[in-house]
Amino acid sequence: MNARVHKQRGFRRLLNALGHQYAGSKHALANDPAIRQVGAGVAILIIVSIFLHVGVLEHLLLAVVTAQVLLFEVINSAIEATVDRISQEQHPLAREAKDLGSVAVGLAVLIASSCWLVICWPLVAGLLPRMNA
């Protein structure tokens, strides 16, 4: 029997998906310190980006790459929860899965940091006093 036969469709499916997203967000914020910390950092940086004197595309890029860090942190937490659900036993593959999730978060931070640096450097450099050569 096909498991998809009993799934909701149309607008009801959308409402169910929104309910799952709300429940997941609520659980993550209540129970995962890493997601709370990254979420707070992302919120602060996006607010800061609003006040930067840069173009619309730069604002969009900063918001997207910054939010991407939170996205990867959520995925990393999902990987960790899944691995822990399967077994609490120490296993090289479990550690590898968790480490690779962490690498994804680290790469997202590197990408976001690079974008912030490239976009904000001219703004910061313009505030610094010019050195006489």
DRENKOLLO-419122 format. One line per 10 residues: number of its first residue (from 1); for each residue x, z, y of N, C-alpha, C, O, CB. Coordinates in steps of 0.1 Angstrom, whole numbers, plus 5000, padded with zeros to 4 digits. Each point is the difference from the previous one (the first is absolute). Glycine has a CB too. Example, Ala and Ser with C-alpha at 12.3 -4.5 7.8 and 13.67 -1.06 7.14 Angstrom:
REM DRENKOLLO-419122
1	5132/5078/4943/4991/5000/5012/5009/5000/5012/5010/5007/5000/4971/5005/4988; 5015/4981/5023/5009/5000/5011/4992/5008/5011/5005/5001/5011/5007/4977/4983
REM end
This chain:
REM DRENKOLLO-419122
1	5008/5000/4988/4992/5000/5012/5009/5000/5012/5010/5007/5001/4971/5005/4987; 5015/4980/5022/5008/4999/5012/4997/5012/5009/4989/5003/5004/5010/4971/4994; 5012/5033/5006/4999/5012/5009/4995/4996/5014/4994/5009/5007/5024/5002/4980; 4984/4977/5017/4996/4996/5013/4985/4998/5002/4995/4999/5011/5027/4990/4991; 4970/5010/4987/4986/4998/5001/4993/5012/5007/4990/4997/5007/5011/4990/4971; 5004/5025/5021/4993/5012/5006/5006/5003/5014/4995/5010/5005/5001/4998/4972; 5013/4984/5028/5005/5003/5013/4990/4996/5011/4992/4991/4999/5031/5006/4993; 4978/5011/5019/4991/4997/5012/5004/4987/5006/5012/4996/4999/4984/5028/5005; 4995/4969/5003/5003/4988/5007/4994/5000/5014/4992/5009/5003/5008/4979/4975; 5005/5003/5030/4995/4999/5014/5003/5012/5008/5010/5006/5000/4973/4979/4991
11	5006/5018/5018/5002/5010/5010/5002/5014/4993/5007/5008/5005/4978/4979/5010; 5008/5015/4974/5002/5013/4993/5014/5002/4995/5006/5011/5001/4971/4988/4991; 5030/4991/5004/5014/5000/4996/5009/5004/5012/5009/5008/4999/4987/4975/4983; 5001/5011/5030/5007/5004/5012/4998/5014/5004/5010/5007/5003/4987/4970/5004; 4991/5028/4992/4997/5014/5003/5008/5010/4990/5005/5010/5004/4972/4983/5005; 5023/5003/4978/5007/5008/4991/5015/5000/5003/5007/5010/4999/4976/4985/4983; 5023/4993/5021/5014/4999/5004/5003/5009/5012/5010/5007/5000/4991/4970/4991; 4991/5023/5019/5002/5008/5012/4999/5015/4996/5008/5008/5005/4982/4974/5010; 5001/5021/4976/5000/5014/4995/5012/5005/4993/5005/5011/5002/4971/4986/4996; 5030/4994/4994/5012/5003/4993/5012/5001/5010/5009/5008/4998/4982/4980/4981
21	5009/5003/5031/5011/5001/5010/4999/5012/5008/5010/5007/5003/4990/4969/4998; 4988/5029/5002/4998/5012/5008/5005/5012/4991/5007/5009/5005/4974/4981/5008; 5015/5010/4975/5004/5011/4991/5015/5001/4998/5006/5010/4999/4971/4988/4989; 5029/4990/5010/5014/4999/4998/5008/5005/5012/5010/5007/4999/4987/4974/4986; 4998/5015/5027/5006/5004/5013/4999/5015/5002/5009/5007/5003/4986/4971/5007; 4993/5027/4987/4998/5015/5001/5009/5008/4991/5006/5010/5004/4970/4985/5003; 5025/5000/4980/5008/5007/4990/5015/4999/5005/5007/5010/4999/4976/4985/4982; 5021/4994/5023/5014/4998/5004/5004/5009/5011/5010/5007/5000/4989/4969/4992; 4992/5025/5019/5003/5008/5011/5000/5015/4997/5007/5008/5006/4984/4974/5008; 5000/5022/4977/4999/5014/4996/5011/5004/4990/5004/5012/5001/4972/4986/5002
31	5029/4993/4989/5009/5004/4989/5014/4994/5000/5008/5004/4991/4971/4999/4996; 5024/4988/5021/5013/4994/5000/5008/5001/5013/4997/4993/5010/4994/4991/4973; 5018/5025/5017/5008/5003/5013/5007/4987/5005/5001/4998/5012/5001/5026/4981; 5003/4968/4998/5007/4988/5004/4991/4991/5008/5004/4994/5010/5012/5008/4970; 4972/4996/5015/4991/4991/5006/4995/5006/5014/4999/4992/5009/4993/5000/4968; 5007/5021/5023/4996/5006/5013/5012/4998/5010/4997/4997/5012/4989/5020/4977; 5026/4985/5007/5011/4999/5009/5002/4985/5005/5001/4998/5012/5010/5022/4976; 4988/4971/5002/5002/4986/5004/4988/4996/5009/5002/4992/5009/5011/5003/4969; 4975/5009/5018/4988/4997/5008/5001/5004/5014/4997/4993/5010/4990/5008/4970; 5018/5012/5022/5002/5005/5014/5011/4992/5007/4998/4996/5012/4995/5027/4980
41	5018/4974/5002/5010/4992/5006/4995/4986/5004/5003/4995/5011/5014/5017/4976; 4975/4982/5004/4995/4986/5003/4990/5001/5012/5001/4992/5009/5001/5002/4966; 4990/5016/5025/4990/5001/5011/5007/5002/5013/4997/4994/5010/4987/5017/4975; 5027/4997/5015/5008/5003/5013/5006/4987/5004/5000/4996/5012/5004/5028/4982; 5003/4969/4997/5007/4987/5004/4990/4989/5004/5003/4993/5010/5015/5013/4974; 4971/4994/5010/4990/4989/5005/4995/5004/5014/4998/4991/5008/4995/5004/4968; 5005/5018/5027/4996/5004/5013/5011/4997/5010/4998/4994/5011/4987/5024/4980; 5028/4985/5005/5011/4997/5009/5001/4985/5003/5003/4995/5011/5009/5025/4980; 4985/4972/4998/5002/4985/5002/4990/4995/5010/5002/4989/5006/5005/5009/4970; 4981/5008/5026/4990/4996/5009/5006/5000/5015/4996/4992/5008/4986/5017/4976
51	5027/5001/5018/5005/5001/5014/5013/4992/5003/5005/5000/5011/4985/5023/4988; 5014/4970/4991/5012/4991/5002/4996/4988/5007/4990/4994/4998/5021/5015/4981; 4998/4987/5030/4997/4987/5008/5006/4988/4992/5011/4995/5003/4990/5018/5019; 4992/4984/4968/5003/4988/4991/4988/4992/4998/4989/5004/5004/5029/5009/4984; 4984/4975/5007/4989/4991/4998/4990/5004/4989/5003/5009/4992/5012/4973/5016; 4974/5011/4991/4990/5003/4990/5006/4998/4986/4997/5009/4991/4985/4983/5025; 5025/4998/4981/5006/4998/4987/5010/5011/4996/5000/5005/4988/4997/4971/5015; 5010/5029/5007/5009/5011/4997/4993/5013/4997/5003/5008/4991/5014/4982/5024; 4972/5012/4992/4991/5012/4997/4995/4999/4986/5000/5010/4993/4993/4992/5032; 5002/4986/4972/4994/4998/4986/5011/5002/4990/4997/5007/4990/4987/4977/5019
61	5028/5011/4993/5010/5001/4990/5004/5015/4998/5002/5005/4989/5007/4972/5017; 4993/5030/5005/5003/5014/4999/4989/5008/4993/5003/5009/4991/5010/4989/5030; 4974/4999/4982/4990/5007/4993/4999/4997/4985/4999/5009/4992/4988/4990/5029; 5015/4988/4976/4999/4996/4985/5012/5006/4992/4998/5005/4990/4991/4974/5017; 5023/5019/4998/5012/5005/4992/5000/5016/5000/5004/5005/4990/5009/4974/5016; 4981/5027/5004/4999/5015/5000/4990/5004/4990/5002/5009/4992/5005/4992/5032; 4981/4993/4976/4989/5003/4991/5005/4997/4985/4995/5006/4991/4988/4990/5027; 5025/4994/4981/5005/4996/4987/5008/5011/4993/4999/5002/4988/5002/4975/5020; 5005/5032/5000/5007/5011/4994/4990/5009/4993/5003/5005/4989/5015/4994/5029; 4971/5004/4989/4990/5008/4994/4994/4994/4988/4997/5006/4990/4997/5003/5032
71	5004/4978/4978/4995/4992/4989/5008/5002/4987/4996/5003/4990/4994/4980/5026; 5024/5016/4986/5009/5001/4989/5001/5015/4995/5002/5003/4989/5011/4977/5020; 4985/5029/5000/5000/5015/4996/4988/5003/4992/5001/5007/4990/5011/4999/5031; 4976/4988/4982/4988/5002/4992/5002/4993/4986/4997/5007/4990/4989/4993/5031; 5020/4989/4979/5003/4993/4987/5010/5008/4992/4998/5002/4988/4997/4976/5022; 5015/5027/4996/5010/5009/4993/4993/5012/4995/5003/5004/4988/5015/4988/5027; 4973/5015/4992/4993/5011/4995/4991/4997/4989/4999/5008/4990/5002/5002/5033; 4993/4978/4977/4992/4996/4989/5008/4998/4987/4996/5003/4989/4988/4986/5027; 5028/5005/4986/5009/4998/4988/5004/5014/4995/5000/5002/4988/5009/4976/5022; 4995/5031/4998/5004/5013/4996/4988/5008/4993/5002/5006/4989/5014/4995/5030
81	4972/4998/4986/4989/5006/4994/4997/4994/4986/4997/5007/4990/4993/4998/5032; 5011/4982/4977/4998/4993/4987/5010/5004/4990/4997/5003/4988/4993/4978/5024; 5023/5019/4992/5010/5004/4991/4998/5015/4995/5002/5003/4988/5014/4981/5023; 4981/5024/4999/4997/5014/4996/4988/5002/4991/5000/5009/4992/5011/4998/5030; 4979/4985/4980/4988/5000/4991/5003/4996/4986/4995/5006/4991/4991/4989/5029; 5023/4995/4979/5004/4996/4986/5008/5011/4993/4997/5002/4988/5003/4974/5020; 5009/5030/4999/5008/5010/4993/5008/5008/5011/5006/4994/5009/4995/4993/4969; 5000/5026/5020/5009/5008/5008/5014/5001/4995/5009/5005/5006/4971/5008/5001; 5022/4981/4981/5013/5000/4993/5009/4991/5008/4997/4990/5005/4992/5014/4972; 5024/5001/5023/5010/4992/5007/5003/4988/4992/5003/5001/4987/5007/5020/5023
91	4990/4968/4996/5003/4987/4993/5007/4991/5009/4996/4999/5012/4984/5004/4973; 5030/4989/5011/5007/4991/5009/4991/4990/5007/5002/4996/5011/5018/5007/4974; 4970/4992/5007/4991/4990/5006/4991/5006/5011/4997/4994/5010/5004/4993/4969; 4995/5025/5019/4992/5007/5010/5008/5002/5012/4995/4998/5011/4992/5014/4971; 5025/4993/5017/5009/5002/5011/5002/4986/5007/5000/5000/5013/5011/5020/4976; 4991/4970/5004/5003/4986/5006/4988/4996/5008/5001/4995/5011/5014/4999/4970; 4973/5008/5013/4988/4996/5008/4998/5007/5013/4997/4994/5010/4992/5001/4968; 5014/5018/5021/4999/5008/5013/5011/4996/5009/4998/5000/5012/4992/5019/4975; 5022/4979/5008/5011/4996/5009/4997/4987/5007/5003/4998/5012/5013/5015/4973; 4979/4977/5007/4997/4987/5006/4989/5001/5010/5000/4993/5010/5007/4996/4969
101	4983/5020/5019/4990/5002/5011/5006/5005/5012/4997/4996/5011/4986/5008/4972; 5027/5005/5016/5007/5006/5011/5008/4989/5007/5001/5000/5012/5000/5022/4977; 5005/4969/5003/5008/4989/5006/4991/4991/5009/5003/4996/5011/5013/5004/4969; 4972/4998/5015/4990/4992/5008/4997/5006/5013/4999/4994/5011/4991/4998/4968; 5008/5022/5021/4998/5007/5013/5012/4999/5009/4999/4997/5012/4986/5019/4976; 5027/4985/5006/5012/5000/5008/5002/4986/5006/5004/4999/5012/5006/5018/4973; 4987/4972/5008/5001/4987/5005/4990/4998/5012/5003/4993/5010/5005/4998/4967; 4980/5014/5021/4990/4999/5011/5005/5007/5012/4998/4995/5011/4983/5004/4972; 5025/5013/5016/5006/5007/5011/5011/4992/5007/5000/4999/5012/4994/5023/4977; 5014/4972/5003/5011/4991/5005/4995/4988/5008/5005/4997/5011/5009/5010/4969
111	4976/4987/5014/4993/4988/5007/4994/5005/5013/5002/4993/5011/4994/4996/4967; 4997/5022/5022/4993/5005/5012/5010/5004/5010/4999/4997/5012/4982/5011/4975; 5030/4999/5009/5010/5004/5009/5007/4989/5007/5003/5000/5012/5001/5020/4974; 4999/4969/5006/5006/4988/5005/4992/4994/5011/5005/4995/5010/5006/5001/4968; 4976/5003/5019/4991/4994/5010/4999/5008/5013/5001/4995/5011/4986/4995/4970; 5012/5023/5017/5000/5009/5012/5013/4998/5008/5000/4999/5012/4985/5017/4976; 5026/4984/5005/5013/4998/5007/5001/4987/5008/5004/5000/5011/5007/5015/4971; 4985/4974/5011/5001/4987/5006/4991/4999/5012/5004/4994/5011/5002/4996/4967; 4982/5015/5021/4990/4999/5011/5003/5010/5011/4998/4996/5012/4985/4996/4971; 5021/5020/5014/5002/5010/5010/5014/5000/5006/5001/5005/5011/4982/5009/4977
121	5027/4980/5006/5013/5001/5005/5001/4994/5015/5006/5007/5008/5003/4991/4969; 4985/4991/5026/5001/4995/5013/4993/5010/5010/5004/5001/5012/4996/4975/4979; 4990/5031/5005/4993/5009/5009/5009/5012/5002/5001/5005/5012/4977/4988/4980; 5029/5012/4998/5009/5012/5001/5012/4995/5008/5005/5008/5009/4987/5002/4969; 5014/4979/5019/5012/4995/5007/4997/4998/5015/5009/5002/5008/4999/4987/4971; 4980/5007/5024/4996/4999/5014/5000/5013/5008/5001/5000/5012/4986/4980/4982; 5011/5031/4999/4999/5013/5006/5014/5006/5002/5002/5009/5008/4976/4994/4982; 5032/4992/5002/5013/5006/5001/5007/4995/5012/4999/4988/5004/5002/5014/4971; 5007/5007/5032/5008/4995/5011/5011/4990/4996/5006/5001/4989/4990/5021/5023; 5006/4968/4996/5009/4990/4997/5014/5005/5002/5003/5007/5010/4981/4975/4997
131	5025/5015/4984/5014/5005/5001/5008/4989/5007/4998/4988/4997/5000/5025/4981; 5010/4991/5032/5009/4990/5007/5011/4997/4991/5007/5009/4994/4986/5000/5028; 5010/4978/4976/5011/4996/4992/5013/5000/5007/5010/4997/4994/4974/4989/4994
REM end
